[in-house]
Amino acid sequence: MQPQAIEKLIQNHINCHSVSVQSDDLTHFTAVIVSEDFEGKSKIMRHRLVYAALGDHMQSDIHAFSFQSYTPNEYSDLK
């Protein structure tokens, strides 16, 4: 699966400020996701949102998916 396809899946499910997905082998992925939808949500709730966006692809096209999730304010504090 192409990283851009995963970005689209996430964008279609979560209102993203930005999303960037990277992969060297097209089965193991890393991502940084910035969304207002993460406001007030625990890390577990954020993960549930993202994994819901990926749906069945987690069982077929994606072998491993590691990501950081930030609100826009959290992300701007990193810079």
N, C-alpha and C positions, 0 to 999 in steps of 0.2 A: 504494500500500500504506500502511496506517495505521501510525504509529509503535508503537502498542500490539501490533499483529500481529508486528512485528519483535521487540519485547521478549519476546513469548511464544515465538517461534522460538528465541531465544537462551536463555531460561530452560529450555526443554525439552531443550536440548543441553548447557548448562553450568550447574553448580551456582552460582547467582549470589547474592551478598549483596545486590546491587542492580544494576539496569540501567535506564537512562533514555535513550530515543531521542527525538530532536527532528527536525522537518522543516517547512520553509515551503511546499514544493511537492509533497510526497508522492513524490518520486523521488530527492531528494538528502537524505541523512540524516547526523546526527551523534549520537554516543552516548558515554556513560560507563558502563563495565561493571566491576563490582567482584566478584571471585570468588576463592575459595581455590584453584580449579583452576589459577590462574595462578602459584601458588607454584613457584619454581624453574624457570620456563619463560622462555625468551628472548622478545623482542618478536615474532620471526617465528613461534614456536610458538603464542603467544597469538593472533596474527592467523589462523593456520591453524584454531585452535579456533573462533573466531568465524565465519570464512567457511564452515566446514563446517556450522555451525548455520544459516546463511542459505541454503545449498545453491543450488538452481536459481533462487531469487529474485534472485540477483545478476545473472543473465542476462536476467531478464524485468521484474521489478517495481522493482528497485533500480538506479538509474543510478549513484549514487555513495554510498559509505558510509565515513565517517570516524569513528574512535573512539579513545578512550583506554581502556586496560585496566590495572587496578590489583588488587593483592592487598588484602585488608582492612587490613593494616598500612600498606601504601604509601598507601592512600587516607586513613587516619586521620592520617598524617604531613602531608598537604596542608592540614589544617584548623588 
